Amino acid sequence: MSRIETFEQMLAGDPSNTMVMFGLAKEYEKSGDESKLIETLERYIAASDDEGNAYGMLARAYERTKQSDKARDAYERGVKVSMAHGHPGMAEEYREILESEYRNTEALKPL
């Protein structure tokens, strides 16, 4: 049984387990399955109080699938969430990406 199958089986037994959901997303990321990665991260973000990391993963997946509007949105949400959870370094990383790749964005406006 693959790691993906193991996580999928665990999630089937406990669909609200966000730790398993995030683990499954990481496995999809490793395997390069962008559509399942995006789907799983969107479910994870909706169900958990993520501190910012999942937003960066989601944004990069959207970038790899040429969905720049959705990537920009994920980075913008990631800035807000990471600041709210006391992770200014992560917020700054996302802001720098927004500045260099997505000039006209809400997250670049002063807080």
C-alpha positions as CSV (number, residue, x, y, z in Angstrom):
1,M,0.0,0.0,0.0
2,S,1.4,3.4,-0.9
3,R,1.6,6.3,1.5
4,I,-1.2,8.1,-0.5
5,E,-3.4,5.0,-0.1
6,T,-2.6,4.9,3.6
7,F,-3.6,8.5,4.1
8,E,-6.7,8.1,1.9
9,Q,-7.8,5.1,4.0
10,M,-7.1,7.0,7.3
11,L,-9.1,10.0,6.0
12,A,-12.0,7.7,4.9
13,G,-12.2,6.5,8.5
14,D,-12.1,10.0,9.9
15,P,-13.0,12.6,7.2
16,S,-12.6,15.6,9.6
17,N,-9.1,14.7,10.7
18,T,-7.2,17.8,9.4
19,M,-3.7,16.4,10.4
20,V,-4.4,13.4,8.1
21,M,-5.7,15.8,5.4
22,F,-2.6,17.9,5.5
23,G,-0.4,14.7,5.4
24,L,-2.3,13.5,2.3
25,A,-1.8,16.9,0.7
26,K,2.0,16.7,1.3
27,E,1.9,13.2,-0.4
28,Y,0.0,14.6,-3.4
29,E,2.6,17.4,-3.6
30,K,5.4,14.9,-3.6
31,S,3.7,12.8,-6.3
32,G,3.0,15.9,-8.5
33,D,-0.8,15.3,-8.5
34,E,-1.7,19.0,-8.6
35,S,-5.4,18.6,-9.0
36,K,-5.7,16.4,-5.9
37,L,-3.3,18.6,-4.0
38,I,-5.4,21.7,-4.7
39,E,-8.6,19.9,-3.8
40,T,-7.2,18.5,-0.6
41,L,-5.6,21.8,0.5
42,E,-8.9,23.7,-0.2
43,R,-10.7,21.2,2.0
44,Y,-8.0,21.4,4.7
45,I,-8.0,25.2,4.8
46,A,-11.8,25.2,5.0
47,A,-11.7,22.7,8.0
48,S,-8.7,23.9,9.9
49,D,-7.1,26.9,11.5
50,D,-4.0,26.8,9.4
51,E,-1.2,29.2,10.4
52,G,-0.2,30.1,6.9
53,N,1.9,27.2,5.4
54,A,-1.0,25.6,3.5
55,Y,-1.7,28.9,1.8
56,G,1.8,28.9,0.3
57,M,1.5,25.3,-0.7
58,L,-1.8,26.1,-2.4
59,A,-0.5,29.2,-4.1
60,R,2.5,27.3,-5.6
61,A,0.2,24.5,-6.8
62,Y,-2.0,27.1,-8.5
63,E,1.1,28.7,-10.1
64,R,2.2,25.3,-11.4
65,T,-1.2,24.8,-13.0
66,K,-1.2,28.4,-14.5
67,Q,-4.0,29.7,-12.3
68,S,-2.4,33.0,-11.4
69,D,-5.5,34.7,-10.0
70,K,-6.1,31.9,-7.6
71,A,-2.4,31.8,-6.7
72,R,-2.4,35.5,-5.9
73,D,-5.5,35.1,-3.8
74,A,-3.9,32.2,-1.8
75,Y,-0.8,34.3,-1.1
76,E,-3.0,37.3,0.0
77,R,-5.0,35.0,2.4
78,G,-1.7,33.5,3.6
79,V,-0.3,37.0,4.5
80,K,-3.3,37.7,6.6
81,V,-3.4,34.3,8.3
82,S,0.3,34.1,9.0
83,M,0.3,37.6,10.5
84,A,-2.8,36.7,12.7
85,H,-0.9,33.7,14.0
86,G,2.3,35.6,14.7
87,H,4.4,34.5,11.7
88,P,5.7,37.7,10.2
89,G,8.5,36.0,8.4
90,M,6.1,33.8,6.5
91,A,3.9,36.9,5.8
92,E,6.9,38.8,4.5
93,E,7.9,35.8,2.2
94,Y,4.4,35.8,0.7
95,R,4.5,39.7,0.4
96,E,7.8,39.5,-1.5
97,I,6.3,37.0,-3.9
98,L,3.2,39.2,-4.4
99,E,5.5,42.2,-5.0
100,S,7.6,40.5,-7.6
101,E,5.0,38.4,-9.3
102,Y,1.6,40.0,-8.7
103,R,2.1,43.8,-8.4
104,N,-1.4,45.0,-8.0
105,T,-2.6,43.2,-4.9
106,E,-4.4,43.9,-1.6
107,A,-1.7,42.4,0.6
108,L,0.8,45.0,-0.5
109,K,-1.3,47.8,0.9
110,P,-0.3,49.0,4.4
111,L,-1.9,47.2,7.3
